[in-house]
C-alpha cells in the first residue's frame, strides 16, 4: 500500500518557461500552452527535460496541469514523461507522473508512484519529485 511517510527524493527540477501561447476563455476555462526546459538533478535521475504544459485555468482559479515532456538523462537515454497536476498561485502539485522508457536502467521508474511539489514564479519552475521505493 502507498504510504506518504515512506517517500524518497527522486530528483529536483529547475526550469524556465520559454514561451506562452494564450488561447483565451473557453467553456472549460482559460487555456494556455506553456513551453519549458531545464535541468533534472538527483542521485537516481539527472539530465535535461523540456516539454509543454497544456494549462486550463478554471473559474475557481485552480490551474489543471497536463504536461508532455522528454527527459534526456545524462547518459543520453530518452524518457517520455506525462504529468497531471494542479496549480494555485505559485504553488504546483504534480499528482500523477507516468514515465515510459525502453531502456532497462530506467525501467524501474515505470512501476513507481511519483509525485512532485514546487512552485512557479517569474517564469521559473522549481519542483522536487518523490517516489515510494
C-alpha positions as CSV (number, residue, x, y, z in Angstrom):
1,X,0.0,0.0,0.0
2,X,1.1,3.5,-0.8
3,X,2.4,5.5,2.2
4,X,3.4,9.1,2.1
5,X,5.7,8.6,5.1
6,X,8.0,6.3,3.0
7,X,8.6,8.6,0.1
8,X,12.2,9.2,-1.0
9,X,13.6,12.1,-3.0
10,X,14.0,11.1,-6.7
11,X,15.2,14.4,-8.2
12,X,14.8,18.2,-8.4
13,X,13.8,20.2,-11.4
14,X,14.6,23.8,-12.2
15,X,13.4,25.2,-15.5
16,X,12.4,28.3,-17.2
17,X,9.2,29.0,-19.2
18,X,10.4,29.6,-22.8
19,X,7.1,30.5,-24.4
20,X,3.4,31.1,-23.5
21,X,0.7,30.7,-26.1
22,X,-2.7,32.0,-24.8
23,X,-6.0,30.7,-26.4
24,X,-8.4,32.8,-24.3
25,X,-11.5,31.8,-22.5
26,X,-13.1,28.5,-23.4
27,X,-16.3,27.0,-22.0
28,X,-14.0,25.0,-19.6
29,X,-11.7,27.9,-18.6
30,X,-8.8,29.9,-19.8
31,X,-6.4,27.8,-22.0
32,X,-2.6,28.5,-22.1
33,X,0.2,26.4,-23.5
34,X,3.5,26.9,-21.6
35,X,6.7,25.6,-23.1
36,X,9.6,24.9,-20.7
37,X,13.1,23.5,-20.4
38,X,15.6,22.9,-17.6
39,X,17.8,20.6,-15.6
40,X,16.9,17.5,-13.6
41,X,19.3,16.9,-10.7
42,X,19.5,14.0,-8.3
43,X,21.4,10.8,-7.3
44,X,18.9,8.5,-9.0
45,X,17.9,10.6,-12.0
46,X,19.6,13.5,-13.7
47,X,19.5,15.2,-17.2
48,X,17.6,17.8,-19.1
49,X,13.8,17.9,-19.5
50,X,11.8,20.0,-22.0
51,X,8.2,20.0,-22.9
52,X,4.8,21.7,-22.9
53,X,2.1,22.1,-20.3
54,X,-1.4,22.4,-21.7
55,X,-2.8,24.5,-18.8
56,X,-6.5,25.1,-18.2
57,X,-7.3,27.7,-15.6
58,X,-10.7,27.1,-14.1
59,X,-13.1,29.8,-12.9
60,X,-12.1,29.0,-9.3
61,X,-8.5,29.9,-10.1
62,X,-7.2,26.4,-10.0
63,X,-4.9,25.5,-12.9
64,X,-5.2,22.0,-14.2
65,X,-1.7,20.9,-15.4
66,X,-1.4,18.5,-18.4
67,X,2.3,18.1,-19.2
68,X,4.0,16.1,-22.0
69,X,7.8,16.2,-21.9
70,X,11.0,14.4,-22.9
71,X,13.7,13.8,-20.3
72,X,17.2,13.1,-21.7
73,X,19.3,11.6,-19.0
74,X,23.0,12.5,-18.5
75,X,23.8,9.1,-20.1
76,X,21.7,10.0,-23.2
77,X,18.6,7.9,-22.5
78,X,15.3,9.3,-23.7
79,X,12.4,9.1,-21.2
80,X,8.8,10.1,-22.0
81,X,7.2,12.0,-19.2
82,X,3.4,12.7,-18.7
83,X,2.3,14.7,-15.7
84,X,-1.1,15.6,-14.4
85,X,-1.5,18.0,-11.5
86,X,-2.8,21.3,-10.1
87,X,-1.5,24.8,-9.6
88,X,-2.8,27.6,-7.5
89,X,-0.9,30.9,-7.3
90,X,2.7,30.0,-7.3
91,X,2.2,26.5,-5.8
92,X,2.4,23.4,-8.0
93,X,1.4,19.9,-7.2
94,X,2.1,17.1,-9.7
95,X,-0.2,14.3,-8.6
96,X,0.3,11.7,-11.3
97,X,3.5,11.2,-13.2
98,X,3.9,8.5,-15.9
99,X,7.3,7.5,-17.1
100,X,7.9,5.5,-20.3
101,X,11.2,4.2,-21.5
102,X,12.6,1.1,-23.3
103,X,15.9,1.4,-21.5
104,X,16.5,-1.3,-18.9
105,X,18.4,1.0,-16.5
106,X,15.4,3.3,-16.0
107,X,12.5,0.8,-16.5
108,X,12.1,0.6,-12.7
109,X,10.6,4.1,-12.8
110,X,7.6,2.9,-14.8
111,X,6.3,0.9,-11.8
112,X,6.7,3.6,-9.2
113,X,4.2,6.1,-7.8
114,X,5.9,9.5,-8.3
115,X,4.6,12.8,-7.0
116,X,6.0,16.3,-7.2
117,X,5.6,19.6,-5.3
118,X,7.0,23.0,-6.1
119,X,6.4,26.5,-7.3
120,X,6.4,28.7,-10.4
121,X,7.4,32.4,-10.0
122,X,8.6,34.9,-12.6
123,X,8.8,32.2,-15.3
124,X,10.9,29.8,-13.3
125,X,9.7,26.4,-12.3
126,X,11.2,24.7,-9.2
127,X,10.0,21.2,-8.2
128,X,11.0,18.3,-6.1
129,X,9.9,14.8,-7.1
130,X,9.4,11.9,-4.7
131,X,8.7,8.2,-5.1
132,X,7.9,5.2,-2.9
133,X,10.8,2.7,-3.1
